[in-house]
Amino acid sequence: MRKTRWGHRALRKLFNFIPPKCLTASSSWQWLRRYPAIIPAAECFTVWNQTADTFPDYQRWFKDHGLQTLDDWSLLQQKSGQWQAPPKISIVTPVYNTQSDVLYECIISVRAQAYPYWQFILVDDGSADLETLNLLKSAVCLDPRISVYFNQESEGISKATNTGIEKTTGDYVVFLDHDDRLSLDALYFIAKEIQQHPEVDIVYSDRDMISPEGRHFMHLFKPDWSPDTLLSGNYIFHLMCYRRSLLNQLGGCRSELDGSQDYDLILRASETQPQVRHIQKVLYHWRQYQGSVSLDSNAKDYAFKAGVEALNQALKRRGIAGKATEIKTLWRGNYQLDLVCPDISEIEVITLDSAIAMDDYVASINKSLEQAATDKPYIGVYWNLDPSDRLL
């Protein structure tokens, strides 16, 4: 963080005497307009913005589309400060024996956000590492928007996450892993998307990785929302933002699927027919380091087994006969479905004439479906390309 004027430091100290519950219990959080911003230090735009030389195309893209200067950051801060009804965003981060330098960057990436209307909930899940515990008790977390909770013993990532969700008071909840970073404009663009689409239930963004050397690489520009694509793997994780009421409706994460609890959560959420928005910007930086899945996909084998189980449970809930398995020849976390083919007696066949214009094709299918009075669970569409064709 950059050094600020003594007046700002004094005002922050004054706010720190006010219990966080009193501040975040307000229906508007409008007091945050007056809380002195944590201004990012120069290294947030230099060291943190370095990209790997082996990804020259991404270097150019990042320079053109990433947040590059303090002036850019200040402009976003000014814009969000003028919003009349800014969305209230809570961030939840479970912590467990995290390297202190990595956890420090994670926390600073939240405190230095250009968007001020946030609440940060950190839940330590029984860490034994003294450096982790000392950092969570240090001045780095001395911010009225930050609350730290300590479990006496480890209960697992799902329970720690659910504890964090229970403590939130925002309209939306963002999940941030303890060893990753948000881009400093992440919450601004999440909030902007919510402002423009107030009906939205889930927002996700693109992401990249931080190498062990601290450089950005391996960017992932994701496709838009597709429940069908989701059945082949959790392609939308990092950055994820949920409407808090939806998380409460789903009952949060499930401990029996720890490791892929986020995949299970989005599979269950997709069954509620949510409104989903995709922000086509890299707002999340997934860190590689020793022992992490991002560096070694086999580091947490149990996570991918849990992913298969989450997918099989989803098939069962939806009444789909079949089995999910992991594709061994691809990067871990890619799944395939072996579905049971329906009996021909269960299929209602609709035949379309080849004379139908392509512009009328969809309308013709919908009309045929409406006219097909049937209780059969499956419908097959046959397009008669030639009068001599016959359906076998």
N, C-alpha and C positions, 0 to 999 in steps of 0.2 A: 504494500500500500504506500502511496505517496504521502509525505509529510504535509499536514494541513495547518491552517492558522489556529492559534491558541483558542480563539473564540469557538471554532467548530469542536475542538477537543473538549472544551468546557461544557458545551451544549450536549455532547454525547454522554459525558459523565453525569449530567443532570438526568438525562433519559434513563441511564442505567440504574438510578434509584427507584424508578417506577417499575413495579412487578410486571413482567412480560404478559401475564394473564390479563392484566388490566388494559394493556395496549392492544393486544390482538383480539380481545373480546369485543372491541368496538365494531359496529356493523359496517363501518366505512373504511377504517384504517387511515382516515384522512390525515392523522397526525404525522404519517410518514412523509407527507409533503414537506414538513419542516425539519425532519431529521437530517443532519448534515451527511451528505453522501460520502461513502468511502471511495476516494478517487484512486483509480488504478495507478500503480507505479509504472515507470517507463518500461520495465522488463516484461510487463504484461502484454506490451505491443511489440517487443523485440524478441526476447528469449522464448516467450510462450508462443510466438507466431512462426517460429522456425519450422521449415518443412524439409523432408528428406530429399537429398540430391537425386536419389534413385527414382523419384516421382516428379519429373520436371513439368509434366502437364498439370499435375495438381498444384505444384508451386505457383504456376501462373494463375490457375483458377483461384487459389487461396488469396493471392495478392489482390485479385480483382473483386472478390466477393466476401472476404473475411473482414472483420473489424480491425482496422490498421492503426488508427491514431486516437489520441485522447480527444481531439476535436470531434471525431465521428461519435465517440462514446458520449460526449457532452450533449451533442445534438439529440441523440435518442433519449437521454435523460430529460432534456427540456421538453421534448414532445410528450413523453409519458406524464410529465408533471402537469400538463394542461388538460389531460383527460378528465371528464366530469365523473365518470363512474368506472374507474380502473378495476379490472379483475383482481381479486385477492388470490395469490398463489402461495401454497405451502410446499416446501421441499422436504422430503423424508430421506434420511440417509442412515442405514444401519452401519455400525462400526464394530470391527473386531480385529484387535491386534494389528492395526494398520501402521505401516511405516510412517513416522512422524512427518517427514518432509513431504510425502505424498498426500497425507491427510491435510497438511497445512495448505497445499495448493488447492485441494478440493474445497476447503472452507473459504479461502480467499476468492475462489472463482464464483462463489455465491455472494459474499460480502461486497464484491466490486461490480455487481450487476448494474447496468445502466437503468434498469427498471427497479423502482424502490419498493413496490407494494408486495413484499414477500415475507414469509415466515419460514424459518429453517429449524427443523426438528432433527436432532442427532440422537440416536439410540445406541449406546454402547452395550454390546451383547456379552458382557462378562469378560472383557479383555484382561489379560494378565501382563501385557507389555506396559511397563511404567511410562515409557515415552509417549505411548498412545494416550494413556490416562492423564498424564501431565498436560499434554497439549489441549485436551478437551476441557481442562480446568483452568487454562491460561487465558490471557487477555485476548487471544485470537477469537475466542468465543464470547467475549464480553461485548455483546450487542443485544439491545432489547428485543430484536427480532429473532434471536437465536435461543433455543432451549435445548439443554443436554440432559438426557436421562440415562441412568446406569442400571443395568441388570446385574444382580449379584452373581449369577452364573449364566452360562450360555444357553439360550433357548432355541437357537436357530434363526436363520435369516427371515423366515416368514413371520414368526412371532415378534421379532424385533421390528419388522416393517409394520405389522399390524398395530404394535404399540405406538409407533410414530403416527400412523394414520389416525388413531384415536385422539392424539394430542393436537391434531391440526384444526384450524378454524377457518382456513381459506375456502374459496369457492372451488378451487381446483388443486390437485396434488401432483407434483412432479417427483419422480424417483431419480435419485442420484446415487451411484455406487461410491463407497468411501475412498476409492483409489482413482477416481476419474475427475474430469473437469468439465464444467459448463463453459461454453463461449460466453464472453461478457455481455453479449446482446441476446442471449438465449431467452431469458424471461420476457424481454421486450417483445420479441417476435411471437412468443407464445401468447402473451397478453393481447397483442395486436390482432392475432388470428381469432381469439375469443371475442374481442371487441367487434370485429367484422362479421363473425358468425356466432352469435350468442346461443344458438341452439346446439352447439357442438358438445359432444360428450368426451371425445378422445382426440388428442392432438399428438402427432409424432413428427420427428424431424430426421434429416439425414445425419450421418456421423462419420468421423474418421478415427484413427488410432494415434496414440502417442507412443513412439518407439522407446526402448530402454535408454536411448540417448536423448530423449526429450523432444523429438521432432515429429511433426505431423506426417502421416502417410496412410496408405490403405483406406482411402475414403470409400464410403458406400453411399451412392445416390440411389435411394430406394424407389420402388414403384409406388403408385398411389394405393389407396385402401382396396384390398381384395380378400374377402373371407376365404375364398378358395385357395389363393396362394398361401395363406396362413396355415393351411393344412399340410404344407410341405416344409414348414419351419418358421421360427419366430423372426421374420425378416424386419419387423418394425421396432424391435427393442432399441433403446438409447436413441433419442430422448423420448420418454413417454410421459404424457400428462393426462390425467383422468379427472372427470368431474367427481368431486368428493362424494356426492350423493350416490353415484354409480358404484363407487368402491364400497360404500356402506351397504348398498343393495346386494352386492356380490359376497359380502362377508370378508373382504380382504383376501390375503394370500392363504394358501393351505400348506401346513407344515409337512404333510406326507409327500409333497412334491418339491421339497427344498432342492434348489439347484436349477429347477425350471419352473419355479413358482410364478415368474413373470409370464412365461408362455401359457401356463394353465390359466392365469388371470385374464389374459387377452382372449383366449379361446372361450372362456365363460362369458366375458364381456361381449364378444361378437354375437352371442346367442340372444342378446337383448335388443338387437337391431339398433346399435348406437349410431349417432352422427359422428363421423370421423373426418378429420382434416389432416392433410400432409403438408408440412412446411418444407419446401425444397431449398433448405439451407443447412449447412453443417453447424449444428448448435451443440453437439456433444462430442467430447474427446475421450475415447475409451483407451485406457492405459495398458500397455504391455509391461509386465515385470515378472520376475521369477515366481512361479507357482500360480500365475493367472491363466485363465482359459484363453485370453486374448493372445498370449505368447505360446502356450502349449495346450492344444485342444484336448489332450489326454490327461491334463492335470486334475480334472474333476469329472471322471468317468460317470459318477453317479448322476451328474447333472443331465447328461444326455439320456440315460436310462429313465430318469424322471420325465424327460421330454416325451419319450415314447409312451410312457404311462399316461401322461396328460392328454396326449392325442387319442389314445385308445379309449380313455374315459369320455372324451368329447364325442367320439363316434357312437358310443353306447348311449349317451344322453340324447343324441339326435336320431337314434333309431336306425343308424346306418350299419348294415352288416359288412364287416370287414376287419382288417387288422393292420395296425401301423408298425413299421419297422424302420430302423435307421439304414440309410444308404451307405454301405461300407466304403464305396469307391470315391465318395465326395467328402468335402470338408465336414467335420462333425456338426450335427445339428440339422442335417438335411434328412427329411423323412419321406417315405413312400407309403401309399395305401394299397393294400391288396383287397379289393372289394368283391363281395359275393354277387355274381351276376343274377339279376332277377329272372324268374321263370317267364316264358313268353306269354303265359296267361295273365300276367300282372301288368302287361304293357298295352296301353291304348295307342294305336298308330294313327297319326294324322298325315294325310297326303296333300301336298301342295302342287298346284299346276305350274309347269315350267313357263307359262305365258305371263306369270305375275312379274311386274316390273320390280327391279331391285329396290326402288324407293318404297314400294308397298309391301316388301317382304315381311318386315317385323309386324306391321299392322295385320297382315293376313294370318300370321301365326297366332297373334293374340286373339283374333276373331275366331279362328278354328278352335282354340283352347276353350273359349267361352261357350262354343256350340257343342263341344264334346261332353255330353252328360255321362260321366263315368266315375266310378269309385276306385278305379285301378290306381295304384300308387305311382306308376311310371307312365310317362308319355314319350313316344318316339315320333320324331318329325321326319317324314320322307318327302323329298323333293323330286317329283316326277320330271326328270330332264328330257325324257323321250317317250312318246306315246307307246312305244313297243316295250318299255320297261315294265317289269312286273315285280311286285313286292313278294318276296319269298318268306 
